[in-house]
Amino acid sequence: MNFFRGVMGGQPAGPQPSGAETIQKLCDRVASSTLLEDRRDAVRALKSLSKKYRMEVGTQAMDHLVHILQTDRSDSEILGYALDTLYNIICNDEEEEQDESEDENAQKQADDLGAQFTDKFIQDSENVTLLLTLLEEFDFHVRWPGVKLLTALLKNQCAQVQGVILVSPMGVSRLMDLLADSREVIRNDGLLLLQQLTKGNAAIQKIVAFENAFERLLDIITEEGSSDGGIVVEDCLLLLLNLLKNNSSNQNFFKEGSYIQRMKPWFEVGDDNSGWSAQKVTNLHLMLQLVRVMVSPVNSPGATSSCQKSMYQCGLLQQLCTILMATGVPADILTETINTVSEVIRGSQVNQDYFASVNAPSNPPRPAIVVLLMSMVNERQPFVLRCAVLYCFQCFLYKNQKGQGEIVATLLPSTIDANSISAGQLLCGGLFSADSLSNWCAAVALAHALQDNLTQKEQLLRVQLATSLGKPPVSLLQQCTNILSQGSKVQTRVGLLMLLCTWISNCPIAVTHFLHNQDNVPFLTGQISENLGEDERLVQGLCALLLGICIYYNDNSLENYTKEKLKQLIEKRIGKENFVEKLGFITKHELYSRAAQKPQPVFPSPEQMLFDHEFTKLVKELEGVITKAVHKSSEEEKKEEEVKKTLEQHDSIVTQYKELIREQDSQIQELKEQVTSASSQNEQMQTTITQQLAQIQQHKDQYNILKLKLGKDNQSQANTQGDGSHVNGLQTEELTQLREEVEELRKQHTLLQTQLGDKDTLINTLRSEAVPTAEGTAGGSDNTELLKELEALRNQVQSQLAEINRLQTERQELLRRAEAGSLDAAPGSEGSTDTAKVAELESRLAAQTSETERLQEEARSLSEGRAGLEQQLASATSTVAILQTEKAKLQTEVQESKKEQDDLLMLLADQDQKIHSLKQRLKDLGETVEDEDDLDARDQTDDDDEEDDEENED
């Protein structure tokens, strides 16, 4: 105990041991003591010495401390001391070292020491796994030091520790449980741990995100007061940035989980913006960065567009614009808000249109774009704020031809309003002001209004500027070249040259306007040919680019400045190789590659603000083609023109064929429509024809009825006109009887036709109802009845024919008698009368003869109908025979299947007999064989036992 008193500060009993000796004795005590209390006291002493003697404790005690963590799991106190000691020797406590005023070399040595001990600790990956296991302990004295120790390990050797945690089962899940700890100290240090864990490791970031990290972190931010919260909110936001930055999977998960909507309340700042604490500024700055991460230009276009749409729909963009136009907002928050709004609207037509409609709360209200441009061209505003406004203006015009047209329209004479300040007036004012930074910003902003928009390039040629009183106005293009020739600052000239290159590229009309000024080409050639200093090289390269654009997009409309003459001029005054070398100065400039990296203009100082991101794309596109155009000869150009003409002709032919195909498609479509209408008309006509046929049949029936009535009327008239005397032995009663018999024959004929129709109906019914079943017998009986009825009809027809023959014979007899009577008649006064009567009778007989012939014709048609009926009957009979054959076939198949079934039953019976004989033989041999009856009985018994058990349980 005296030893421990000396260590813990008691009075020494003898000479003081050195620190290394004391630590060695403590380590021996930890290793050799059997009592837990002794080991605990020794570890406590090591903890107290670990900060002062960091090297000695780390070198001698680390293995013993790890052994304590492995063996003394039951004692939380000794575990806590061991973890604290390991933390003290591994952690690089920067604050303490700063308080002790150590120099940088000492700080570097301390960092190296922490890294060395970390390497030693993680050499065995089981140590990290052991540490993760200890984090499951709920005891505060174990969990909190474990969290701090793991955080220190991640700070010193992040990648190695991340690899161990990643392969450890449930490693990340155990760390995520720290966020649910009710003790704020552990939860807050857990946030710091997760920050270190998620740095630069996409796999761990995904696992943490899918462990419901977004929901938990957003809940903590809300509980802590959002932007008004403390350092905990900052830690949550830093962890969210780690999870989302450059991780498309987590960004998509964040968007799909509707977490963007939960960001809107963060930016609901009150009207009183005077109380902006430093922590609130930091929190809001991180929140704005989080929004920018979701819509960053480096993300995929589809994901960015989807997030921009969600931000507009949930009102987040509107809330950001409110902060943008609010008063009392700190400058750095305002700058970051402008950058955030820029990326939220970049390339999104809906968001750009909304931003164009935002007005500043001024009197009179001014568009937000105008207010921002006023800040951009104001040299008293902070540099970063002016850069942010330029970026916002560029994003507003990005892929927004409508916005480009609105900006250019404010420069045109017909739309200028003298009573209000427009965007065009501000840009012109900045373009020609004395501040070179304003010149550059205005030139780049105006170039973005012309980017990939041929219409606005041509419209801008109409802009006229009044330079001074009494002088005629000059065009904007001419004024830009005038300022170039005056030799202003490099930044101003670079901005104007970028504007001119963007303006005349891919616009032959603008090239013609530029070359129309006789001073422009000599100025460019003079600038390129001179040997100037390093600062002027960039201007020379841009002049070469501008002259090369004049060659490449020249339509040869000016005779003095055709492509060929400009190339000859370059060859004579500059030299082709020298021209290409000067052109290459642009891409070799150190600031060119920095501007080409991302769209946002970020520069450390105003003097380095030279290149625009979109302009670097233009240079990359044109440098190669301009070089080729300068080196090409006139013959090669002619060949190229011929090839172009051929391609144009080919394109025109293809276009003609496309138009022909479109016309044919339209014609085919019209023909299809015509066919459809014709088909419908055909159906209508068929319906009409059917109706008309029915009407015709109806008229025919009415005609027959009228004809019958007319025949009766003729008969009655003949009866009234007849006199009762005998004419050559032929009496009127006989003629009447003949007519009655003919009428009777007609009625019988009609009845016969009706009966034939009934039989046809019966045959059709038999055909539809005939099935291959046992009903074939009934069908045969119906067919027998039908044959009998047909035979009766045949007899009736025969009798009718006999009656007709008899009537014809009687008629011939009457004619013969009439002729004989006319020869024997005496001449006299009554002869003429008798002759008239005989003539009348002959006419009646002729009528009767025609009627008789008609009846014969009807009888003939009746016989033909009977033949058809017989044919139908034969067909029905054959159908019945076929059905009966199929029935017999089916019956045969049924008999065969029954026979096969009987054979199978016989086989089964034989099989059962064999099984029975084999069982009997097994029984004879002494083997136990259970019959099926025994098995069934046993199953029944088991079921009864189970039912009894259930009843007992109840």
GIZI-V735299 format. One record per residue. N is the residue number from 1. RES is the residue in one small letter. PSI is psi in whole degrees, 0 to 359 (* if undefined). Layout:
((N:RES:PSI) (N:RES:PSI))
This chain:
((1:m:331) (2:n:325) (3:f:313) (4:f:327) (5:r:321) (6:g:322) (7:v:317) (8:m:1) (9:g:8) (10:g:179) (11:q:130) (12:p:142) (13:a:346) (14:g:208) (15:p:140) (16:q:128) (17:p:158) (18:s:167) (19:g:319) (20:a:321) (21:e:319) (22:t:316) (23:i:323) (24:q:317) (25:k:320) (26:l:320) (27:c:319) (28:d:322) (29:r:318) (30:v:322) (31:a:327) (32:s:342) (33:s:138) (34:t:338) (35:l:136) (36:l:324) (37:e:320) (38:d:316) (39:r:320) (40:r:316) (41:d:321) (42:a:318) (43:v:324) (44:r:319) (45:a:320) (46:l:322) (47:k:317) (48:s:334) (49:l:352) (50:s:333) (51:k:320) (52:k:320) (53:y:61) (54:r:315) (55:m:313) (56:e:315) (57:v:316) (58:g:323) (59:t:317) (60:q:329) (61:a:351) (62:m:314) (63:d:321) (64:h:321) (65:l:319) (66:v:322) (67:h:322) (68:i:317) (69:l:329) (70:q:325) (71:t:325) (72:d:50) (73:r:338) (74:s:341) (75:d:109) (76:s:332) (77:e:313) (78:i:328) (79:l:318) (80:g:318) (81:y:317) (82:a:317) (83:l:320) (84:d:320) (85:t:315) (86:l:320) (87:y:319) (88:n:324) (89:i:340) (90:i:325) (91:c:140) (92:n:96) (93:d:95) (94:e:321) (95:e:315) (96:e:320) (97:e:327) (98:q:321) (99:d:324) (100:e:0) (101:s:44) (102:e:152) (103:d:177) (104:e:325) (105:n:320) (106:a:321) (107:q:318) (108:k:321) (109:q:321) (110:a:320) (111:d:317) (112:d:323) (113:l:316) (114:g:320) (115:a:322) (116:q:314) (117:f:327) (118:t:316) (119:d:318) (120:k:322) (121:f:321) (122:i:6) (123:q:321) (124:d:109) (125:s:341) (126:e:335) (127:n:318) (128:v:319) (129:t:320) (130:l:320) (131:l:319) (132:l:324) (133:t:321) (134:l:335) (135:l:344) (136:e:343) (137:e:132) (138:f:343) (139:d:130) (140:f:321) (141:h:348) (142:v:316) (143:r:315) (144:w:311) (145:p:327) (146:g:319) (147:v:315) (148:k:319) (149:l:316) (150:l:324) (151:t:317) (152:a:320) (153:l:317) (154:l:324) (155:k:321) (156:n:316) (157:q:78) (158:c:309) (159:a:317) (160:q:316) (161:v:322) (162:q:319) (163:g:319) (164:v:316) (165:i:324) (166:l:323) (167:v:352) (168:s:133) (169:p:128) (170:m:24) (171:g:310) (172:v:323) (173:s:322) (174:r:322) (175:l:327) (176:m:334) (177:d:340) (178:l:330) (179:l:339) (180:a:3) (181:d:135) (182:s:342) (183:r:117) (184:e:328) (185:v:314) (186:i:319) (187:r:317) (188:n:318) (189:d:331) (190:g:324) (191:l:316) (192:l:320) (193:l:315) (194:l:330) (195:q:312) (196:q:324) (197:l:325) (198:t:4) (199:k:117) (200:g:19) (201:n:102) (202:a:325) (203:a:314) (204:i:324) (205:q:318) (206:k:318) (207:i:316) (208:v:319) (209:a:319) (210:f:358) (211:e:24) (212:n:33) (213:a:320) (214:f:315) (215:e:314) (216:r:316) (217:l:319) (218:l:325) (219:d:318) (220:i:318) (221:i:318) (222:t:317) (223:e:326) (224:e:358) (225:g:19) (226:s:232) (227:s:337) (228:d:1) (229:g:184) (230:g:212) (231:i:334) (232:v:319) (233:v:319) (234:e:316) (235:d:320) (236:c:319) (237:l:322) (238:l:321) (239:l:320) (240:l:320) (241:l:319) (242:n:319) (243:l:330) (244:l:332) (245:k:126) (246:n:29) (247:n:92) (248:s:326) (249:s:313) (250:n:325) (251:q:317) (252:n:320) (253:f:321) (254:f:319) (255:k:314) (256:e:334) (257:g:6) (258:s:32) (259:y:342) (260:i:322) (261:q:331) (262:r:354) (263:m:341) (264:k:316) (265:p:343) (266:w:329) (267:f:16) (268:e:78) (269:v:148) (270:g:176) (271:d:328) (272:d:99) (273:n:24) (274:s:328) (275:g:78) (276:w:100) (277:s:163) (278:a:323) (279:q:322) (280:k:320) (281:v:317) (282:t:315) (283:n:314) (284:l:326) (285:h:317) (286:l:324) (287:m:319) (288:l:321) (289:q:325) (290:l:321) (291:v:318) (292:r:327) (293:v:324) (294:m:335) (295:v:26) (296:s:143) (297:p:340) (298:v:348) (299:n:168) (300:s:143) (301:p:322) (302:g:316) (303:a:318) (304:t:315) (305:s:320) (306:s:318) (307:c:320) (308:q:319) (309:k:316) (310:s:320) (311:m:326) (312:y:318) (313:q:325) (314:c:357) (315:g:8) (316:l:319) (317:l:318) (318:q:321) (319:q:321) (320:l:321) (321:c:329) (322:t:316) (323:i:323) (324:l:322) (325:m:2) (326:a:163) (327:t:153) (328:g:8) (329:v:134) (330:p:152) (331:a:318) (332:d:326) (333:i:319) (334:l:319) (335:t:314) (336:e:327) (337:t:319) (338:i:316) (339:n:322) (340:t:313) (341:v:323) (342:s:312) (343:e:338) (344:v:328) (345:i:351) (346:r:117) (347:g:2) (348:s:111) (349:q:319) (350:v:313) (351:n:323) (352:q:320) (353:d:321) (354:y:317) (355:f:324) (356:a:335) (357:s:354) (358:v:133) (359:n:146) (360:a:147) (361:p:66) (362:s:175) (363:n:110) (364:p:160) (365:p:138) (366:r:147) (367:p:147) (368:a:327) (369:i:319) (370:v:317) (371:v:319) (372:l:319) (373:l:329) (374:m:323) (375:s:325) (376:m:321) (377:v:6) (378:n:112) (379:e:348) (380:r:351) (381:q:154) (382:p:148) (383:f:316) (384:v:326) (385:l:320) (386:r:321) (387:c:320) (388:a:319) (389:v:319) (390:l:317) (391:y:320) (392:c:318) (393:f:320) (394:q:317) (395:c:327) (396:f:325) (397:l:354) (398:y:119) (399:k:37) (400:n:81) (401:q:329) (402:k:313) (403:g:323) (404:q:317) (405:g:322) (406:e:322) (407:i:314) (408:v:327) (409:a:331) (410:t:350) (411:l:344) (412:l:148) (413:p:326) (414:s:343) (415:t:0) (416:i:129) (417:d:118) (418:a:340) (419:n:352) (420:s:156) (421:i:128) (422:s:167) (423:a:322) (424:g:319) (425:q:320) (426:l:320) (427:l:318) (428:c:319) (429:g:318) (430:g:328) (431:l:327) (432:f:21) (433:s:176) (434:a:347) (435:d:119) (436:s:326) (437:l:321) (438:s:320) (439:n:312) (440:w:313) (441:c:317) (442:a:320) (443:a:316) (444:v:319) (445:a:317) (446:l:325) (447:a:324) (448:h:334) (449:a:344) (450:l:356) (451:q:121) (452:d:37) (453:n:92) (454:l:324) (455:t:315) (456:q:331) (457:k:319) (458:e:323) (459:q:323) (460:l:340) (461:l:341) (462:r:347) (463:v:128) (464:q:140) (465:l:139) (466:a:108) (467:t:317) (468:s:166) (469:l:140) (470:g:353) (471:k:147) (472:p:153) (473:p:152) (474:v:158) (475:s:158) (476:l:323) (477:l:316) (478:q:322) (479:q:324) (480:c:317) (481:t:328) (482:n:318) (483:i:323) (484:l:315) (485:s:344) (486:q:352) (487:g:53) (488:s:194) (489:k:156) (490:v:318) (491:q:319) (492:t:314) (493:r:322) (494:v:317) (495:g:316) (496:l:321) (497:l:322) (498:m:320) (499:l:314) (500:l:319) (501:c:316) (502:t:323) (503:w:310) (504:i:352) (505:s:135) (506:n:29) (507:c:88) (508:p:328) (509:i:317) (510:a:323) (511:v:317) (512:t:316) (513:h:321) (514:f:318) (515:l:342) (516:h:332) (517:n:119) (518:q:340) (519:d:346) (520:n:312) (521:v:314) (522:p:324) (523:f:316) (524:l:315) (525:t:324) (526:g:318) (527:q:320) (528:i:323) (529:s:342) (530:e:153) (531:n:98) (532:l:178) (533:g:184) (534:e:323) (535:d:332) (536:e:354) (537:r:320) (538:l:319) (539:v:320) (540:q:317) (541:g:320) (542:l:324) (543:c:320) (544:a:321) (545:l:317) (546:l:318) (547:l:323) (548:g:323) (549:i:321) (550:c:330) (551:i:312) (552:y:321) (553:y:24) (554:n:130) (555:d:11) (556:n:30) (557:s:337) (558:l:124) (559:e:325) (560:n:342) (561:y:52) (562:t:172) (563:k:314) (564:e:318) (565:k:324) (566:l:321) (567:k:322) (568:q:323) (569:l:318) (570:i:317) (571:e:325) (572:k:314) (573:r:333) (574:i:313) (575:g:134) (576:k:317) (577:e:319) (578:n:322) (579:f:314) (580:v:323) (581:e:315) (582:k:325) (583:l:327) (584:g:350) (585:f:334) (586:i:305) (587:t:341) (588:k:352) (589:h:142) (590:e:331) (591:l:347) (592:y:311) (593:s:327) (594:r:319) (595:a:333) (596:a:350) (597:q:315) (598:k:157) (599:p:330) (600:q:128) (601:p:102) (602:v:116) (603:f:139) (604:p:333) (605:s:158) (606:p:331) (607:e:335) (608:q:7) (609:m:88) (610:l:321) (611:f:148) (612:d:146) (613:h:313) (614:e:328) (615:f:326) (616:t:326) (617:k:319) (618:l:318) (619:v:316) (620:k:326) (621:e:324) (622:l:340) (623:e:314) (624:g:315) (625:v:327) (626:i:319) (627:t:315) (628:k:319) (629:a:324) (630:v:323) (631:h:346) (632:k:144) (633:s:172) (634:s:325) (635:e:318) (636:e:322) (637:e:320) (638:k:317) (639:k:318) (640:e:320) (641:e:319) (642:e:317) (643:v:318) (644:k:317) (645:k:317) (646:t:316) (647:l:321) (648:e:317) (649:q:317) (650:h:317) (651:d:321) (652:s:321) (653:i:315) (654:v:319) (655:t:318) (656:q:315) (657:y:320) (658:k:316) (659:e:319) (660:l:317) (661:i:320) (662:r:316) (663:e:316) (664:q:321) (665:d:317) (666:s:321) (667:q:317) (668:i:320) (669:q:318) (670:e:318) (671:l:320) (672:k:318) (673:e:320) (674:q:318) (675:v:320) (676:t:314) (677:s:321) (678:a:322) (679:s:317) (680:s:320) (681:q:321) (682:n:316) (683:e:319) (684:q:319) (685:m:320) (686:q:319) (687:t:318) (688:t:318) (689:i:318) (690:t:318) (691:q:318) (692:q:320) (693:l:320) (694:a:321) (695:q:320) (696:i:317) (697:q:321) (698:q:319) (699:h:322) (700:k:317) (701:d:316) (702:q:323) (703:y:317) (704:n:319) (705:i:316) (706:l:323) (707:k:318) (708:l:316) (709:k:320) (710:l:322) (711:g:321) (712:k:320) (713:d:319) (714:n:322) (715:q:318) (716:s:322) (717:q:322) (718:a:325) (719:n:323) (720:t:328) (721:q:340) (722:g:143) (723:d:151) (724:g:8) (725:s:162) (726:h:133) (727:v:105) (728:n:40) (729:g:356) (730:l:119) (731:q:155) (732:t:327) (733:e:325) (734:e:319) (735:l:319) (736:t:317) (737:q:323) (738:l:317) (739:r:317) (740:e:320) (741:e:320) (742:v:319) (743:e:321) (744:e:320) (745:l:321) (746:r:317) (747:k:317) (748:q:323) (749:h:317) (750:t:317) (751:l:321) (752:l:318) (753:q:319) (754:t:317) (755:q:321) (756:l:320) (757:g:319) (758:d:319) (759:k:322) (760:d:317) (761:t:319) (762:l:320) (763:i:318) (764:n:320) (765:t:318) (766:l:321) (767:r:315) (768:s:331) (769:e:356) (770:a:122) (771:v:155) (772:p:66) (773:t:194) (774:a:1) (775:e:359) (776:g:328) (777:t:316) (778:a:322) (779:g:323) (780:g:321) (781:s:320) (782:d:321) (783:n:325) (784:t:316) (785:e:321) (786:l:321) (787:l:320) (788:k:316) (789:e:323) (790:l:322) (791:e:320) (792:a:318) (793:l:321) (794:r:320) (795:n:318) (796:q:317) (797:v:320) (798:q:317) (799:s:321) (800:q:319) (801:l:320) (802:a:320) (803:e:321) (804:i:318) (805:n:321) (806:r:317) (807:l:322) (808:q:320) (809:t:317) (810:e:321) (811:r:317) (812:q:320) (813:e:317) (814:l:320) (815:l:316) (816:r:315) (817:r:321) (818:a:321) (819:e:319) (820:a:319) (821:g:326) (822:s:332) (823:l:327) (824:d:354) (825:a:137) (826:a:143) (827:p:149) (828:g:194) (829:s:333) (830:e:355) (831:g:319) (832:s:323) (833:t:315) (834:d:323) (835:t:319) (836:a:318) (837:k:320) (838:v:320) (839:a:320) (840:e:318) (841:l:322) (842:e:322) (843:s:321) (844:r:320) (845:l:322) (846:a:321) (847:a:318) (848:q:324) (849:t:316) (850:s:322) (851:e:321) (852:t:320) (853:e:322) (854:r:319) (855:l:323) (856:q:319) (857:e:318) (858:e:321) (859:a:321) (860:r:316) (861:s:327) (862:l:321) (863:s:323) (864:e:318) (865:g:322) (866:r:322) (867:a:317) (868:g:321) (869:l:321) (870:e:321) (871:q:316) (872:q:320) (873:l:319) (874:a:320) (875:s:316) (876:a:321) (877:t:319) (878:s:323) (879:t:317) (880:v:320) (881:a:319) (882:i:318) (883:l:319) (884:q:323) (885:t:315) (886:e:322) (887:k:316) (888:a:322) (889:k:315) (890:l:318) (891:q:323) (892:t:317) (893:e:321) (894:v:317) (895:q:320) (896:e:317) (897:s:322) (898:k:320) (899:k:317) (900:e:323) (901:q:319) (902:d:322) (903:d:319) (904:l:320) (905:l:322) (906:m:317) (907:l:319) (908:l:319) (909:a:317) (910:d:320) (911:q:316) (912:d:321) (913:q:319) (914:k:316) (915:i:317) (916:h:321) (917:s:322) (918:l:319) (919:k:319) (920:q:319) (921:r:321) (922:l:319) (923:k:318) (924:d:327) (925:l:358) (926:g:6) (927:e:147) (928:t:122) (929:v:127) (930:e:129) (931:d:165) (932:e:328) (933:d:320) (934:d:318) (935:l:316) (936:d:319) (937:a:318) (938:r:320) (939:d:320) (940:q:321) (941:t:318) (942:d:319) (943:d:319) (944:d:322) (945:d:318) (946:e:320) (947:e:321) (948:d:318) (949:d:318) (950:e:321) (951:e:321) (952:n:319) (953:e:320) (954:d:*))
